[in-house]
């Protein structure tokens, strides 16, 4: 079904960003990344009160590859 799209304003897109409007046949990532961060790292807002008494980030990854993008060209 065709999409009817109004006004769209794009300020910025990163190198590995995906932007689509309407019908899409295929979206495939060209790169992947894994981010490790501690408790409360991505919190945003006004007047945050974060209490992490004991926090540790487990970065052990026994399988090494989580999602492959080998065939995405």
C-alpha positions as CSV (number, residue, x, y, z in Angstrom):
1,X,0.0,0.0,0.0
2,X,1.5,3.4,-1.0
3,X,2.3,5.8,1.8
4,X,1.2,9.4,1.9
5,X,3.9,11.5,3.6
6,X,3.7,15.1,4.7
7,X,6.6,17.3,5.6
8,X,9.8,15.7,6.8
9,X,12.8,17.6,8.1
10,X,16.1,15.8,8.5
11,X,18.7,17.7,10.4
12,X,21.6,15.2,10.3
13,X,22.3,11.6,9.5
14,X,25.3,9.6,10.7
15,X,27.4,7.4,8.5
16,X,25.5,4.2,9.4
17,X,22.1,5.8,9.8
18,X,18.9,4.6,8.1
19,X,16.2,7.0,7.0
20,X,13.2,5.8,5.0
21,X,9.8,7.2,4.3
22,X,7.0,5.2,2.9
23,X,7.2,1.7,1.4
24,X,10.6,-0.1,1.8
25,X,11.7,-3.2,0.0
26,X,14.8,-4.0,2.0
27,X,16.9,-2.3,4.7
28,X,20.2,-3.8,5.5
29,X,23.0,-2.6,7.9
30,X,26.5,-2.2,6.4
31,X,28.1,-2.0,9.8
32,X,27.5,-3.3,13.3
33,X,28.7,-2.2,16.7
34,X,28.5,-3.4,20.3
35,X,28.4,-0.9,23.2
36,X,29.2,-1.6,26.8
37,X,28.2,0.9,29.4
38,X,27.5,0.9,33.1
39,X,24.2,1.4,34.9
40,X,22.7,4.8,34.3
41,X,25.0,5.7,31.4
42,X,22.3,6.6,28.8
43,X,20.0,8.4,31.2
44,X,18.9,11.8,29.9
45,X,16.6,14.5,31.4
46,X,16.4,17.2,33.9
47,X,17.0,16.6,37.7
48,X,18.0,13.0,37.5
49,X,18.7,11.2,40.8
50,X,20.6,8.0,40.1
51,X,21.8,5.8,42.8
52,X,24.0,2.9,41.7
53,X,25.6,1.7,44.9
54,X,27.5,-1.3,43.4
55,X,27.6,-1.5,39.6
56,X,29.8,-3.5,37.2
57,X,29.5,-4.0,33.4
58,X,30.0,-7.5,32.1
59,X,32.0,-7.3,28.9
60,X,32.7,-11.0,28.5
61,X,31.3,-12.2,25.2
62,X,32.0,-15.9,24.5
63,X,30.3,-16.1,21.1
64,X,32.3,-13.1,19.7
65,X,29.9,-12.4,16.8
66,X,26.3,-11.5,17.6
67,X,24.9,-10.4,14.3
68,X,26.7,-10.7,11.0
69,X,26.4,-8.3,8.1
70,X,28.5,-10.5,5.7
71,X,26.0,-10.6,2.8
72,X,24.8,-7.0,3.1
73,X,26.3,-5.2,0.1
